[in-house]
């Protein structure tokens, strides 16, 4: 795993102005890696029932999780009654996954239009019987080269996809469903599985920038920088103005030590959208590294404005003030950084140094310097900083003692 300069300096998977959609509280695609008893039973049933079917549809249905308890209590009964009123035992199977959710499979329809009418009728009957809206994810077999055994899982991924839009929405499984399930695996730090999931999505949506960018991010976090750049470049060729891709290419150059190239890409990203925290922070940090302090400051101030809870921008500003030999201003910035993140060793060490340069609060400075070294024991700079502060404190105490003796 790559070690970035701060947790906020990372690859972008969405742009700062992406529409707000709430992720589901429960990802049903998790059942593929940690299957419940109910899902295991259904997986066996679908494999047996659908092995000889040329066409069939799988649908995962969830009632509104905010529905009253009495609605939830009768959902199983309603699922059963509605399924059998629309279909019969020879045309499908179903299983209740939990009190909110059921998964259905049905076949013996002639056209896509007839399939849609059956889905709509099932949705309508369940919604009316429970007086609540449904979230539904569906997939029709055959779908590309996906085997029968994956249809139940694909329906769950489509359900997770639909859950982003909330009750009353139905989603047909597509490349974005795979991007979402890949993101879930990425969130769980299962990077290899996330890459596999994104790669499954590309034959479905080969020009999908989100999928290409997600693959680049996953390879980047996995330290496969050449592969990451390959997918970022593919995405950039599709849309040269996609700000998250431009930022990510800039970050690759930064990781590779090519700061001039990194700055060029990040400045372009800033021009396209000056209101994305990660871009402003990385641009400010790079300009600081290049000792372009006056140019760095506006970007760091913008980062603070966009995300005031971020300690990193305050810390970099503190480092700039130290370089300018303005210890008082540096201390004020490091103070804010430590308030945001009390376990940031760079901020703690910088704050200790700023206090020591002013010969103020030396006991606190010493404790902060010790803590920074405790957090990162191998850091030679923190060790040197601690030794310098100890020397300053010893000198101040010796001067005070000598003055006291002379006054006696």
C-alpha positions in Angstrom: 0.0 0.0 0.0 1.4 3.4 -0.9 2.2 5.7 2.0 0.9 9.2 1.1 2.0 12.4 2.9 -1.4 12.7 4.6 -4.7 10.8 4.6 -6.3 13.6 2.6 -3.8 13.4 -0.2 -5.2 10.5 -2.2 -6.6 9.5 -5.5 -10.0 10.9 -6.5 -12.8 8.5 -7.2 -15.5 11.1 -7.5 -15.4 14.8 -8.3 -16.1 17.4 -5.6 -19.4 18.4 -7.3 -20.7 14.8 -7.6 -24.4 14.6 -6.8 -25.3 13.7 -3.3 -26.6 10.2 -3.1 -26.8 8.2 0.1 -25.1 4.8 0.0 -27.1 1.9 1.5 -26.7 1.1 5.2 -26.4 -2.6 4.2 -24.7 -3.8 1.0 -26.4 -7.0 0.0 -23.5 -7.8 -2.3 -21.6 -8.6 0.9 -23.5 -11.9 0.8 -21.3 -13.0 -2.0 -18.2 -13.0 0.3 -20.1 -13.8 3.6 -23.2 -15.7 2.4 -26.1 -16.2 4.8 -27.9 -19.5 5.2 -30.8 -18.1 3.1 -28.6 -16.9 0.3 -26.8 -20.3 0.2 -30.2 -22.0 -0.1 -31.3 -19.7 -2.9 -28.0 -20.1 -4.8 -28.4 -23.9 -4.8 -32.1 -23.6 -5.9 -31.3 -21.2 -8.8 -28.5 -23.4 -10.0 -30.9 -26.4 -10.1 -33.9 -24.6 -11.4 -32.3 -22.4 -14.1 -29.6 -24.7 -15.5 -31.8 -25.7 -18.4 -33.5 -22.3 -18.9 -32.5 -20.3 -21.9 -33.9 -17.1 -20.5 -34.9 -16.0 -17.0 -35.0 -12.9 -14.8 -33.6 -12.5 -11.3 -34.9 -9.6 -9.1 -33.9 -8.6 -5.6 -36.6 -6.6 -3.8 -36.3 -4.6 -0.6 -39.1 -2.7 1.2 -38.4 0.7 2.5 -36.2 0.2 5.6 -38.0 3.0 7.3 -41.4 1.2 7.0 -43.4 0.7 10.2 -42.7 -2.5 12.2 -46.1 -3.9 11.5 -45.3 -3.6 7.7 -42.0 -5.4 8.2 -43.6 -8.2 10.3 -46.0 -9.1 7.4 -43.5 -8.7 4.5 -42.7 -12.4 4.3 -46.3 -13.3 4.0 -46.9 -10.6 1.4 -43.9 -11.7 -0.7 -45.2 -15.2 -0.8 -48.8 -14.2 -1.7 -47.8 -11.7 -4.4 -45.3 -14.1 -6.0 -47.9 -16.8 -6.3 -50.5 -14.4 -7.6 -48.3 -13.3 -10.4 -46.5 -16.6 -11.1 -46.8 -20.2 -10.2 -44.5 -22.9 -8.9 -43.6 -24.0 -12.4 -42.5 -20.5 -13.5 -40.2 -19.4 -10.7 -38.7 -19.6 -7.2 -38.2 -17.1 -4.4 -36.5 -16.8 -1.1 -36.7 -14.3 1.8 -33.2 -13.0 2.6 -34.2 -11.0 5.7 -37.3 -9.3 7.0 -36.9 -6.5 4.5 -35.7 -8.3 1.4 -36.5 -11.1 -1.0 -35.0 -12.5 -4.1 -37.0 -13.9 -7.0 -36.4 -15.8 -10.2 -39.0 -16.4 -12.9 -39.0 -17.7 -16.5 -41.4 -18.8 -19.2 -42.0 -15.4 -20.8 -41.7 -14.7 -24.5 -40.5 -11.1 -24.9 -38.7 -8.4 -23.0 -41.9 -6.5 -22.8 -43.7 -9.4 -21.2 -40.8 -9.7 -18.7 -41.1 -6.0 -17.8 -44.9 -6.3 -17.3 -44.4 -9.2 -14.9 -41.7 -7.2 -12.9 -44.0 -4.1 -12.8 -46.9 -6.2 -11.6 -44.9 -7.9 -8.9 -43.6 -4.5 -7.8 -47.1 -3.0 -7.8 -48.8 -5.8 -5.9 -46.1 -5.9 -3.1 -46.1 -2.1 -2.8 -49.8 -1.9 -2.5 -50.1 -4.8 -0.1 -47.5 -3.3 2.2 -48.3 0.3 1.5 -44.7 1.2 1.0 -42.2 1.8 -1.8 -39.8 -0.8 -3.0 -36.1 -0.8 -4.1 -35.5 -3.3 -6.8 -32.5 -4.6 -8.7 -32.9 -6.9 -11.7 -31.0 -8.8 -14.3 -32.1 -10.8 -17.3 -30.3 -14.0 -18.4 -28.4 -14.2 -20.8 -26.3 -11.2 -20.0 -23.0 -10.9 -21.9 -20.9 -14.0 -20.9 -22.1 -14.1 -17.2 -22.9 -17.6 -16.1 -26.1 -18.7 -14.5 -24.4 -19.0 -11.1 -23.7 -15.3 -11.0 -27.3 -14.1 -11.7 -28.3 -14.0 -8.0 -25.2 -12.0 -7.1 -25.8 -9.6 -10.0 -29.3 -8.9 -8.8 -28.0 -8.1 -5.3 -25.4 -5.7 -6.9 -28.2 -4.1 -8.9 -30.2 -3.8 -5.6 -27.3 -2.0 -3.9 -27.1 0.3 -7.0 -30.8 1.1 -6.7 -30.5 1.8 -3.0 -28.4 4.8 -3.8 -31.5 6.4 -5.3 -33.8 5.4 -2.5 -37.3 3.8 -2.2 -39.3 3.7 -5.4 -36.4 3.1 -7.7 -35.6 0.0 -9.9 -32.2 -0.5 -11.5 -31.3 -3.0 -14.2 -27.8 -4.5 -13.7 -25.1 -2.6 -15.7 -21.5 -1.4 -15.6 -22.3 1.1 -12.9 -23.6 -1.7 -10.7 -20.2 -3.3 -11.0 -18.5 0.0 -10.3 -20.5 0.3 -7.1 -19.8 -3.3 -6.0 -16.1 -2.8 -6.8 -16.2 0.4 -4.7 -17.6 -1.6 -1.9 -14.8 -4.2 -2.1 -12.3 -1.3 -2.3 -13.9 0.2 0.8 -13.3 -3.2 2.6 -9.7 -3.0 1.4 -10.1 -6.0 -0.8 -8.2 -4.4 -3.7 -7.6 -7.4 -5.9 -11.3 -8.3 -5.8 -12.3 -4.7 -6.5 -10.0 -4.7 -9.6 -11.6 -7.9 -10.8 -15.1 -6.4 -10.4 -14.1 -3.2 -12.3 -12.6 -5.3 -15.1 -15.9 -7.2 -15.4 -17.6 -3.9 -16.0 -15.4 -2.7 -18.9 -16.9 -5.1 -21.6 -20.3 -3.8 -20.6 -19.3 -0.1 -20.6 -15.9 0.2 -22.2 -16.1 4.0 -22.4 -17.3 4.5 -18.8 -14.9 7.0 -17.2 -15.9 6.1 -13.7 -14.9 2.4 -14.3 -11.6 3.4 -16.0 -10.8 5.8 -13.2 -11.8 3.3 -10.5 -9.4 0.8 -12.1 -6.6 3.4 -12.1 -7.2 4.2 -8.5 -7.2 0.6 -7.4 -4.0 -0.2 -9.3 -2.5 3.0 -7.9 -3.3 2.1 -4.3 -1.9 -1.3 -5.0 1.4 0.4 -6.1 1.0 -0.7 -9.7 1.6 2.8 -11.0 2.2 2.0 -14.7 -1.2 0.1 -14.8 -2.8 3.0 -13.0 -1.5 5.5 -15.5 -2.7 3.3 -18.4 -6.3 3.5 -17.2 -6.2 7.2 -16.2 -4.8 7.9 -19.7 -7.7 5.9 -21.3 -10.2 7.9 -19.3 -8.4 11.2 -20.2 -8.6 10.3 -23.9 -12.4 9.9 -23.6 -12.8 13.2 -21.8 -9.7 15.5 -21.5 -11.6 17.8 -19.1 -12.5 15.1 -16.5 -11.1 16.8 -13.4 -10.7 13.7 -11.2 -8.7 11.9 -13.8 -6.4 14.9 -14.4 -5.8 15.1 -10.6 -5.0 11.4 -10.5 -2.5 11.7 -13.3 -0.9 14.6 -11.4 -0.7 12.5 -8.2 1.0 9.7 -10.1 3.6 12.1 -11.3 4.0 13.4 -7.7 4.5 9.9 -6.4 7.1 9.3 -9.2 8.9 12.5 -8.1 8.1 14.4 -11.3 6.9 17.5 -9.6 6.9 19.8 -12.7 4.6 17.4 -14.5 2.4 17.0 -11.4 2.1 20.8 -11.0 1.1 21.1 -14.7 -1.8 18.6 -14.3 -2.9 20.0 -11.0 -3.0 23.6 -12.2 -5.1 22.4 -15.1 -7.4 20.6 -12.7 -7.7 23.7 -10.6 -8.6 25.8 -13.7 -11.4 23.3 -14.5 -12.8 23.3 -11.0 -11.2 25.4 -8.2 -13.6 24.0 -5.5 -12.2 20.5 -5.0 -10.4 20.1 -1.6 -8.0 17.4 -2.7 -6.8 19.4 -5.7 -6.2 22.6 -3.7 -4.5 20.7 -0.9 -2.1 18.7 -3.2 -1.4 21.8 -5.3 -0.6 23.9 -2.2 1.6 21.1 -0.8 3.5 20.7 -4.1 4.1 24.5 -4.3 5.4 24.4 -0.8 7.8 21.6 -1.7 9.0 23.8 -4.6 9.4 26.7 -2.1 6.8 28.7 -4.0 5.4 29.9 -0.8 3.4 32.9 -2.0 1.8 30.7 -4.7 1.1 27.9 -2.3 -0.8 30.0 0.3 -4.0 30.7 -1.7 -4.5 27.0 -2.5 -4.0 26.0 1.2 -6.4 28.7 2.3 -8.9 27.4 -0.3 -8.4 23.9 1.1 -9.1 25.1 4.6 -12.2 26.9 3.3 -13.5 23.8 1.6 -12.7 21.5 4.5 -12.0 23.3 7.7 -11.7 20.1 9.7 -8.6 19.2 7.7 -5.4 19.5 9.7 -3.0 19.0 6.8 -3.6 22.4 5.2 -3.0 24.2 8.5 0.2 22.1 9.1 1.6 22.9 5.6 0.9 26.6 6.3 2.8 26.2 9.6 5.8 24.7 7.8 5.8 27.7 5.4 5.8 30.2 8.3 8.7 28.2 9.8 10.6 28.6 6.5 9.9 32.3 6.7 11.2 32.4 10.3 7.8 33.6 11.6 7.6 31.3 14.6 4.5 33.0 16.1 2.4 32.6 12.9 3.7 29.0 12.5 2.6 28.1 16.1 -0.9 29.4 15.4 -1.2 27.2 12.3 0.3 24.1 14.0 -2.1 24.7 16.9 -5.1 24.4 14.5 -3.5 21.4 12.8 -3.1 19.6 16.2 -6.7 20.5 17.2 -7.9 18.8 13.9 -5.6 15.8 14.3 -3.9 15.3 17.7 -1.9 12.4 16.3 -0.3 14.1 13.4 3.5 13.7 14.1 4.5 16.4 11.7 2.1 19.0 13.2 3.2 18.0 16.7 6.9 18.3 15.9 6.4 21.6 14.0 4.4 23.1 16.8 7.0 22.0 19.3 9.7 23.7 17.2 7.7 26.9 16.8 7.2 27.2 20.6 10.8 26.4 21.3 12.0 29.1 18.8 9.9 31.6 20.8 11.2 30.1 24.1 7.6 29.7 25.1 5.8 26.8 26.8 8.9 24.7 26.7 7.4 21.9 28.8 4.5 21.6 26.3 6.9 21.8 23.4 9.0 19.0 24.9 5.9 16.8 25.4 4.8 17.4 21.8 8.2 16.6 20.4 8.3 13.4 22.4 4.8 12.4 21.2 5.8 13.0 17.6 8.7 10.6 18.0 6.5 8.1 19.8 4.2 8.2 16.8 7.1 7.8 14.3 10.1 6.4 16.1 12.2 6.0 13.0 12.0 9.6 12.0 15.4 11.2 12.3 14.1 14.7 12.0 11.7 14.3 14.9 14.6 12.9 17.0 16.8 15.9 16.1 14.0 18.3 16.9 13.5 16.7 20.3 17.2 17.0 21.1 17.2 20.7 20.0 14.2 21.5 22.2 15.8 19.7 25.2 18.9 21.8 24.7 16.9 25.0 24.5 15.0 24.1 27.7 18.3 23.3 29.5 19.8 26.6 28.4 16.7 28.6 29.5 16.7 26.8 32.9 20.4 27.4 33.3 20.0 31.1 32.5 17.2 31.4 35.0 19.2 29.6 37.7 22.2 31.8 37.1 20.0 34.9 37.3 18.4 33.7 40.5 21.9 33.1 42.0 23.0 36.6 41.1 19.9 38.1 42.6 20.3 36.2 45.9 
